[in-house]
Amino acid sequence: MSLRKNKSRRNFFKATAAMLTVAVGAVVWSNASQAQDSGSEKLSLAGKRIGISAVGTDHHWDLMAYQGIIDEVKALGGEPIALDAKRNDQTHVSQLQTLIAQKPDAIIEMLGNLDVLNPWLKRIRDADIPLFTVDTATPHSLNNSTSNNYSLASEVALQMVADMGGKGNVLVFNGFYGVPVCKIRYDQLKYVLQSYPEVKIIEPELRDVIPNTVQSAYSNVTDMLTKYPNDGDISAVWACWDIPQIGATQAIEAAGRKGIKTYAIDGSPEVVEMVANADSAAGAVGAQQPYEIGRSAARNAARYLAGDYVPPFTFVPAVLITKDNAKDTAGPFLPKKEGTAN
């Protein structure tokens, strides 16, 4: 295929992805009033005790969502009983046991391995305690507050394919398939790639870890760059969350490898800053609003306890940040500079 045809093909894919991003983004943000709460709505948790169990708060997304839950429970007059498992599944289970024994008016559970959690989430419901979740899709939850990971993951995958020109090899981090949002994102990646048979996932897939996620990703990607030393051997690196993306991006830049970009979801400030940097290997990130997702869970608990209907899920708007649109979209997600308002 000639250079001109390659360039035309790449431009076609990029234009298609851009149109999809604009279209989906417009719909998502136009529906913000449906997902985020109106200040005119009168909700209260006065006199209510709300248990909160998070698998960890070491990641920016986790900390912001956790704080959003706590702040909103307090703002609505409730008493938060907030517990942080510090990335230990068994501690997370112990927290849930503790909360069940305390019989709060509701429990909000945040993230974790569903295979480990589900029996205990069922016990919460069996104890007649209303259960709400953040990023945990389970039949035992009355409502799961989250982003629309189906559409967001598809947008990220399509952007990656567009930047690759519809062909090339991808390194994929797939270490947390038991976490519902990572399962959704990975499955959506595979679904999109069914339509682009010239995009291949390099086997075996990489495994992201907690803790030392950045260092591990840096090491893994460095090893793969050594194994595949030629330009064009690797075109992209994908991860379901953006902390591995940091290590992958750093490894690519340290190796001086051009033509490889990284993709992920969450929108940590340091990753958004990388995407906004024209010289960085970070290609795109799906940026969420974790603080608002946390608030949403608390407000849904208030609605339910007041006798109002709550849907099985609440989608809080997210946006795909790319090299092309970062100037217009990245601002709210970038690190705050000293002396500026939050």
N, C-alpha and C positions, 0 to 999 in steps of 0.2 A: 504494500500500500504506500502511495507516495506521501511525502511530508505534507503537501497541501491537503490531501484527503484526511490524513491523521488529524491535522489541525481543525479541519471542518467538522470532523466527527466529534472531537473534543468540545468544540464550541457549541455543537448541537446539544450534546448532553448537558453542558453547563447552562445553556439557555433554558432547556426543559426543566432542570432542577430549580433554577431561579424562579421560573413561573410558578412551579408547584409550591415553592417556599412562600412566595408572595401570596398566593391564593389561600394556602392553608393558614398562614400567619394571620391574614386578614380575618378569616373566619374565627380563628381562635381568639384573637384580641377583641373582635367585635362581640364575642360571647362572654367577655370578661365579667359582665354584670351577673351572668348566670352562675359563675364559678366562685367569684369573690363576693364577700358579704357587703350588703348595703349598710351604711352607718345609721340609716333611719330605722333599721329593724331592731326592735326591743327584745333583747335576749338577756337571760339572767341565769347564773349558777349560784346565786346567794344561798348559803347554807348547805351547799353540795360539796362532797369530797370526791375529787377526781384522781384516780390512780394513773400514773404515766410510767410506762416501761419502755426504755430505748435500749437497743442492742449496743449502742455506742454513740459518742459525740465527738470523736477525734477528727472527723471529716467535716468540712465547712457546711455541706448540705445538712448533715445530721444535726450539728449543733444549732443551726438556724431553725430547723423544723422543731427540734426539742424546745428551744427557747420560745418559739412562736406558740406552742401549746401552753407552756407554763404562763407566759405573759397574758394570753387570752383568758385562761381560766381565772387568773387573778383579776383581770379587767372586768370580767363578768361576775365578780364577787365570790367565786369559788375558792376552795382550798386545794392546791395541787399537792399530790403525794408523788414526787418525781424521783425515779430511780434510773441510774445509768449503769449498764452491764459492762461497759468498757471492753466491748468486742469479745465477750466470752459467752458462748451459747448457754452453758450450764448456769452461769450467773443470771442470764436473762430468764431462764426457766425458774430459778429460785426467786427472782423478783416477782414473777407472775404468781407464784405460790404465796408469797408474802402479801401481795395485793388481794388475792382471793380471800385470804384469812382475815384481812382488815375490812372486807365488805364495803368498799366505797360505792358511791352512787353510780359510777361508771368507770371503765378502764379504757385508756387510749394506749395502744401498743404500736411501736414504731420500728419497722424493719426487722431483719433477722432471717434465719434459715427456716423455711416453712415446714420442712420435714421434722425438724426439732420442735417447732412452735405449735403446730396444729393440734396435737392432743391437749395441750394446755390452754389453747384458745377455746377449744370445745368445753373444757372444764369451767372456764369463766362463764360461758353461756349456761352451762348446766347449773351453775350456782346462782342463776337469775341476775347476773350482773351485766348490764348493757356493755357491749364491746365495740369500740371504734378503732380503726387502724389508720396508720400513715404508711403508704407504700407497701402494704401487706395485703394482697388480694387473697382472701380466704372466705369460705362460705359461712364461717362463724362470726364474721364482722357484720354489724348493722350498716356500717358505712366505711368505705375506704377513701381517704382524702389523698390525692396524688396528682401527677400530671397525666395527660393522655399519652402514655408511653407507646401505645400502638402507633399513633401518628407521628410522634416525635422521633421514635426510632427509625421509622420509615424515611422521614425527611433526612436524618443524618446519613442513612445508608444510601439514599439517592444522591445526596450531595457528594459523598465519597465516590460513587460510580461516575458521576459527572466529571469530577476533578481528574479521575483516571482515564477519561475518554472511553469508558465502557469496556476496558480490558486491562488485565494486569493481575498481580498477585498481592494478597492481603494477609498480614499477620493479625491474628485475632486472639485477644485475651478472653478466656472463658473459664474463670475460676469460681464463679458464684452462681451457677445455674439454679441452685436451690432457693435463691432469693427471688421472689416473684418478679420484681421490676427487671432484674437482669435476665430472667427467663424470657420475659416479653420482648426485651430489646434484642436479645440474641435471635429469638425466633423470627422477629421482624426483619433482621438483617438477612437471615437465610431465605426468607420469603421473597425479599426484593431481589436477591442474587439469582433466584430461579429464572428471572427474566433476562439475566445478563450472564450467559454461560461462559463468556470469555474472562469473567472475573473469578479468580480461583482463590480459595482459602488455603494457605500453606499449612500442611500437616506435619507434625502434630500441633494442635493449637497450644497457645501459651496459657499459663496459669497465673493469674494475679493473686496476691496474698495480702493478708493483714496480720501484723503490722509490717512496717518497712516496705510499703507498696511502691513508692517512687524508686527506691534503690533496687528493688527486685525487678521492676519493669525496665529500668535502665540497663541492668545486667543482662536480662533476657533478650532485649532488643539488640544490644551490642553484640551478643553471641550470634544472633540471627543475621546481622549485617556482615559479620565475618564469614558466616556460612554461605551467604548469598552476596558476593562482593561486587557484582557488576551492576552498572546502571540499568534499571529496568527489571532487575530480579525481584524487587519489592517495590510496590507502588503506594501502599497505604498500611496504616496500623489502626485497628479498631478495638475499642474497649467499651464495656457496658456502662462504666462510670469513669470520671475524668481524672482520678488520681494516677492510675497507670498511664494515662495520656501524658502526664507531666514527665515521668521518667522516660517514656518512649520518645517524646519530642527532644528531650535533652540528649538522648543517645544518638539520634539522627543528626542533630546539629553538631555534636562533638565529633562524629565520624565524617563530617563534611559531605554527607550524602544529599544530593539535590534530587528533586523529583519524588520524594516520599513525604506524605502528609499524614497527620494523625487525626482521629475522630473519636468522639465520645459524647456522653450525656451527663449533665448535672449543672455546670456553669459556675464552678469555683472561681473566685476572682482572679487567681493567678493563671488559670487556663484561659479565661476570657481575654486577659491581657496578652497572652501568647497569640491567640487567634487574631487579635486586633493589630499585632505586630506583623507588618508585611514581610519581614525577613524570617519569621518563625516557621518551623515545620508544622505547627498546629493548624490544621485545615479548617475545622469547624467544631462547634460544640453545641449541643442542645441545652439551652440555659433555662433552668426552672426557677420557681419562686418558693423556696423551702419554708421561709418564715410564714408566708401566706398559707401554705399547705398545712402547717401546724395550727395556725389560727382556725382554719377551716374545720379541722377535726374537733377542736374545742367547741366551736359554735354549733356544729352538728350534734354534739353531745347535749348542748343546752336545748336545742330544738327538740330532740327526742325526749328529754326529761320533762319538757313542758307539754308533751303530748302531741307535738307536731310530727308530720311525716318527714322522714329523711330518705333520700334515694340510696341505692346500694353503693354508689360511688360519687365523688365530687371531683371534677377535673379543674385544677387551677391552671390558668394559661401559662404557656412556655413559648420560647422563641428560638429558632435556629440562628446562631451567629456564625457567619462565614467571613472569609477574607473580603468578599465583595460588599457585604452589608454592615460590617463591624462599625464603621464610622457612624451609622445611624442607629444601630441597635445595642451596641455594647455598653454604652454609658452607665445605665443603672446597675450593671453587673460587675463593673471594674472596681478594683480596690479603692477605698476611700482615702484621699490624701489628708494629711494633718491640716486642721483648720477649716475643713469643709464640712458641711452639714451632711448627716446620714440620710 
